[in-house]
């Protein structure tokens, strides 16, 4: 009877812990699953849980020997830290932080019941889980934009090798098909830059490194890898970057050449989709070939030192109740913050922004984006229009307002959006903009070029009485204000004008319009 009760308790404990984790991270897991299903950059995440489960099952004997007993204090502390991360990510609408909190909670659970030493053996499954979590959009764009530029540069080189006339503007490649009178623009977007295959290839490199280990029975240095296998796997993961960029550049080159001979049909439809799959296959083949070469170079020598599997010494059994309490109470707290209503300050619609800003007068009507762009921006309200001075200078303004950033809708930095339209940003500076009432704020200034066009731009983030030039500090302020003021509203403001032949005059003009616009914003972007 006692033995039956013990078995039931052993089965009940993981069920209760799993239920508590689901209660705590239900919304996070649902959103993560949706991203895996809809975001091609991370569609490999759908397979990662099964790969992790297979690794843990196949290594269950070794893992069981690594259990040294519970570490209640450390595990409980990690669990509390995971909840704080989840809370910060929830109130600040930062999905990456919420998802990292889930990984931290899993680690806390393992430490709480099994001790610290088992974490070393679980390094590979943990790394796989981390690689399946979409990185923050801010960081993602910092990776995607350079890859787009590199892919477009290499694609142009490849196209010109076949004597096909082409012109590159940022990440846009213009090609005049043979016998045509109108150019066709090929945009090297994220899908063609290598970023999608890169995220998948890095994950596959780790999986490949694990399943081709050369010393699975010897002594271990890291996780389930020997020291030799660790180095080989790192080489594979690092090589995934150039392989992804090169294969995708080759894809764009082929598309450009075919566009020259066959027109626009070569850049869309069946060929475009088929070439995407072909890139994956070629990139994976190159990765496997590299693994074969590196394995041969390293040889089959056995490791002579490192970490030996620890003995199965279990000092005592932990009590699940304290951890359950931490997770359940944390779940109640996080859900209270998540569903707590936000304060909606009264404001005017941006369409009511004055047509006169100092000496500037509005030129024409408001400019509207295409519906697909509006769906991407997800603004609550926005305005984009042109203003002109008496001397004929024209400037463009954009104000995108978000009533709440808690649901994930947030600013799109010009550093990430404009290169996608062919603009090349350079000469970044932080400049002080002075307003007529003596106040001032710091804005980002960039010089932009797109073919024959040469402009200067100022942009900043504004809302809740704060003005920030840094996207990162603005995100931090959003978290603080969401907790203390129940507000996460704000706006991204951008002003642009032509440089022309008088650079100094254009800098003064863009700063003047920025100051006049900032003075008018409080009714539309509440303090």
N, C-alpha and C positions, 0 to 999 in steps of 0.2 A: 504493500500500500504506500509506504513511504517512498519507494523507488518510483512508483507511478506518479506520485505528486511532484517529485523532483523533475521527472521528464516533462510534465505539464508546465512546470515553472520555466524550464529551459526553453520550451516552445513559446510560452506566453511572453517572455521578456522581449525577444526580437520583434514580435508582433506589436507590442505596446510601443516600443521605441520607434518602429517604422511608422506607426499611426501618428505618434507625436511629431515626427519629422514632416510627415505629409501635412498635418494641421498647420505647422509652422511655416512651411514653404510651398503650400498648395498653389498660390498665385504665381510664385516664381517658377515652379516646375511647369505649369501650364504655358506660361509665356515662353519658356525655354523650348518646350516641345513645338510650339508654333513656329518659333524661329528656325528650328532644325528642319521643319517641314517646308517652310516658305523661303528661307534665305539660302540661296545656292552656295554662298560662301561657307556655310556651316552645315550643309546637308549631311556631311559625314558623321555628325553628332548622333544621327539616328542609329548608327551601327556601334558607336563607342560603348554604350552600356552592355551590349552583348559581348563585345570583345573583352571588356573588363570582367564580366561574369565568367567568361571562359578561362581567363588567366587565373582568377582567384580559385576557381574550381580545380584547374589542373595543378595548381601549386598548394592545394589545401593542406597536404601533409607537412610541407615545409613551413607554411604559415602557422599551423597548429603548434609546431615545435617552437615557434618564436614567441608564443604567448607566455609572458612572465607573470601575469597577474594584473589586477586593475591599478589604475593611477587616478584615483577619485579626484584629488585636488587639482592636478594638472588638467584632467579631462573636463572637470566642471568649470575651470577657469576658461578653457578654450571654448566651451559651449556658451558661456556668458559673453565672450568676445564675439562669437559668431552672431549672437542675437543683436549685439550692439551694431555690428556691421550691417545686418539685415535692416535694423531700424534706420540707420543713416541712409542706406540705399533706398528705403521706402519713402522717407520724407523728402529726399533729394531727387527722386525719380531717376536714380542711377541703377540700371538693371545689372550692370557688371558687378557692382558692389553687392547687390542682393544674391547674385549667383555665386560669387566667391564666398559669401557667408554660408551658402549651402555646402560647399566643399569643406569649409572650416568646421561646420557642424558634424559632417561625416567623420572628419579626422578626430574631433572631440569625442565622438561616440566610440571610435576604435580605441583611443587612448584610455578612455574611462573604463572600458571593460577588459582590454587586452594588454595595456601597458605601452610604453614608448617604443620598444625595440622592434615591434612588428611594423612600425611606420617605414622603416628602412626598406623592408621587403615590398611594401606597397607603393614605393616611389613611382614605378612605371604606370600602374593603374591610375594613380593620382595625377600624373602628368598627362595621361590620355584624357582624363576628365577635364582638366584645365584647358587643354587644346581644343576641346569641343565647346567651350564657352565663348560666345562672341565678345570680342574686346570692345572697349568703349568707342563710340563713334568718333570722338576727338582723336584717339590714337589710331583707329582704323583708317581715317582719312589721311593722317600723316604718313601712313604706309602706302595707301592706295594711290595717292597723287604722284609720288616719285616713281612708282612702278608704272603708272600710266605714261609718264614722260619717257622713261627708259624704253618701254615697249614701243612707243611711237617713234622714237629716234632710231632704234634698231630696225623697226619695220620699214622706215623710209630708206635706210641704207640697203636693206634687202630688195626693196622695190626698184631702186635705182640701179642695182646690179643687172637688172633685166632691161635697162634703158627705158623704163616707164617714167614719163615726166610727172613729178609730184611736188606738192608744196605742203609743208607742215606748219601749223599754227597751234602751238601748245600741244594738246593731245588730239587735235583734229588734223586729218590728212586729206588734202584736196587732190583729186585725180580727175583728169579730163579723159573720158573713155575715147577710144579710137573712133574717129569719124563723128564724134559728138561736138556740140557747141556749148554745152553746159557742164560745169564740173560737178562731181559727186563728192560729198564730204563723208569720210569715214571717221567716226568718233571712237577713240580708244578708251572705252569706259572700263569700269572695274572688272567686268566679265572678261575683257580682252587684255587686261593689263597683267594678268597672272595672279592677282590677289586671291581669286577663288580657288584655283588649282594650288596656290601656295599653301593655304590653310589646310587643304586636304593632304597635300604632299608631305608637309611636316608631320602630320599625324600618321600617315602611312609609313614614313621613315622610322618613326618610333616603333610602330607595330612590326615592321620588317626587321628592325634591329633585335626586337625581342624574340621573334619566331626563328631567327637564324643565329641564335646564340651558339658559340662554339665550345662553351665550358659550363654546362648546366649543372654538372655534378661536383665541380670543384668549389674552391672558396670564393666568396662573394665580396665585392668591394662597394657596390651600390645597388640597392634594390635587388632585383633578381638577375642582375648582370655581373659578370666578372669585369675587372678593370679594363681588359682588352676590348670587351664588347661595349663598354661605356664609351670609349674613345671612338670606336667604329660607328656607333649609333649617333653620336654628336656630329661626326663628319657627314653622315647621311642627312641629318636634319638641317645642317648648314647648307649642304649642297642643294636642298630643295628650293632655295631662293633663286639661284641662277638658272636652275633647270626650269622652274615655273616661268620666269621672265623670258628666257630664250625660246621656249616652245610656243609661248603665246605671241612673241614677236614674229616668229616664223608663220604663225597662223594669220596675223594681220598682214604680213608681207604677201602671203599667198592670196588673201582676199583682195588686196590692192591690185595685184597683177591680173587676177581674174576679172576684177572690175574694169580694168583698162580694156580687156578684150571682149567682155560679155555684158558690161553695163551693171546697173544697180542690182539686178537679180542675183549677182554673185555675192553680194554683201548681206543678204537676208534670206529667210526661208530655210529650206532643207539643208543647203550647203552650210549655212552659218551654224545651224544646230549640230550637223554631223561633224564639222571641223572642231567644235568644242569638245565632243567626245573623243575625237582623234587625238587632240592635244593631251587629254588625260592619259590615254593609253600610251602615247609616246613618252610622256614625262615619267610615268610609272615604269616603263621599260628601261629608261635611262637610269632611274633610281635603283632598279634591280641589278642592272649591269654594273653600276658603281659599287653596290654592295658586294658583288662577286669579286671585283678587283680588289677592294679594300680587304676583304676576308683573306684572299690569297696573299696579299702583302703582309698581313699580320701573322699569317701562319696559324698552326693549330697548337701552339705551345700552351701548356696548362699554367694557370695562375699558381704562384707559390706563396702568396700571402694574402691577407685581407681578413674579412669578417667571416668567421665560422658560424654556422647555424647555432643559435643558442639552445641549450637544453630545455626540455619542457618542464619548467619548474613554476608551478602556480602557487603563489603564497596564500592567497585568500580570494574569495569571490566577492565581487562588488554587488551593491544593492541598486537596482534600477530605479527605485522610487525617487531619489534626489534628482537624477538626470531627467526623469519624466516631468517632475515639477518645474525644473528650469525651462524645458522646452514648451510645456503647456502655458506657463505664466508668460514666457517670452512671446508665444503665439498670440495670446490675448492682448498683450501690450502692442505688438506690431500691427495687429489687425485693427486695434482702436485708432492708431495713428493713420493707417491706410484708409480707413473709411470715415475718418473725421472730416467734416465738411471744411472747405477752405473759405476764407473771407474773400468776398468779391467786391473790391472797392468800386465806387461809381466812376465811370469814365465816358468820354466822348468817342464816337467812332472816328477812325483815322481819315475817313472820307471828308470829315469836316475840318481837316487841317487847313489853315489859312492859305489862300492863293498868293499871299504877299508875305515874304520873309525878309524884312529889312528892305534893301534895294532890289531884292530878287522878286521876279514875277513868274507865276506859273505859266508854262507854255503847253498848250494843248490839254487833253483830258488825262485822267489817270491811266496808267499803263497796267494791264492785267496779264498775269502769267497764263500759260496753257493749263487746262484742268489737271493733267498729269503732274505738272510742276507744283501746282497748289496742293495736290494730294501728298506730294513728297515733303513739302514745307510744313504742312499741318498747322499753319498759323490760325489763331482765333480771328485776327484782323490784320490787314496790311495795306500799305499804300506805296505805290511807286509812281513817280512823276518827274517831270523836268521843269527846272526853273531857269530863267534867263536874266541877264543884266542888260542895262541900256547899251553897253558897248558890244552886245551880241554874244557874250560868253554864255554857254549852256552848261548846266550841271544836272546830274541825276541824283535823286534821293530815293532811299528805300527804308521803310520802317516796318518790321515784322513783329507783331505783338502776340504773346501767348498768355492767356488768362490763367493757365495752370501748366506746369511742367511735370506734374506728378505722374501723369499717364505715359510719359516717355516722349511726348512732343516737345521739341526744344530747338534752340537756334541752330542754323546752318551757317558756319563761319564762311566769309568770302574766300578765305584761304583754300577752302575745299570746293566751293561751288564754282567760282570763276574759272579755275583751270579747266574744268569740264567743258566750258564754253570756248576754250582756245586761248584764254588770257594767260600770260606769263607774269607772275608777281615777283618783284625784286625790290631791293633797297628798303627793307622793313625798318621802321623807326617808331618810337613812342614820342608823341608830340603833345604839348599842352595847348588846349583850346580855351581861350578867354572869352567870357561873355560880357555883355554890356553892364551888368549889375556887379561886376567885380569877381564873380565866381569863375572857377575854371575846372576843367576835367582833362584826363589823359585819354588820348585816342591812338589807335594804330594807323600809321600812314604807310602806304605802299605805292610804288610805281608799277603801272600795268602796261603791257604791250600785247597787241594782237594784230599782227601784220603791220599795216600802215598806221594803226591807231595807237596812241600813246596818251595814257591818262594817269591821274593821281587820285588816290582814294583814301578816305578816312572812314574808320568804323569803330564802334564801341557798343557796349552792352549797358542797358539802362532799365531801371525798374525798382520799385519799393524804396525810392529815395537814394539809391546807390547808382553810381556810374563807374564802370570797370572797363579797362582795355583787355584784361586777361580773361579768357574763357574759363580757365581753371579756377581763378578766384571768384568769378561770378557763380560758378557751380557750387563752390564752398559756401558763398553767401546765401545761395538758394536753399541749401540744407539748413543753415542756421535760421533763416527767416521762416522756413516751413515749420520748424519746431516751435519757435518763439512767437511768430506772428500769424501762423496759419496762412501763409502766402508764398506762392512760388511763381507769381506772374512777372513778366518782364518783356523786354524788346531788344532786338538787334537793330542798330541804326547804321546806315551806310550812306556816304556822300561821295560822288565822283564827278570829275570834270576833265576836259581835254587839257593837256600840257601846252600844246601849240609851240610857238616860237619863244614864249616868255615863261620860263619855268617858275621864276620867282612870283610872277603875277598869278599863276595858276595855284601855287601853294597858298598864297594869301586869300584867293577867292574861295578855295575849298574849305579853308579854316573859317572864313567869314560865314559861309552858308551853314557850316556845321554848328557854329555858335548860335546863329539866328534860329536854326531848327531846334536845338536843345532848349532854347528859351521858351519855345512854343509847345514842348512835348508834355509837360505835367498833366494837363487835362486829359491827354490821350494815353499816357503811360503813367499811372498814378504813383505818387510818392508814398 
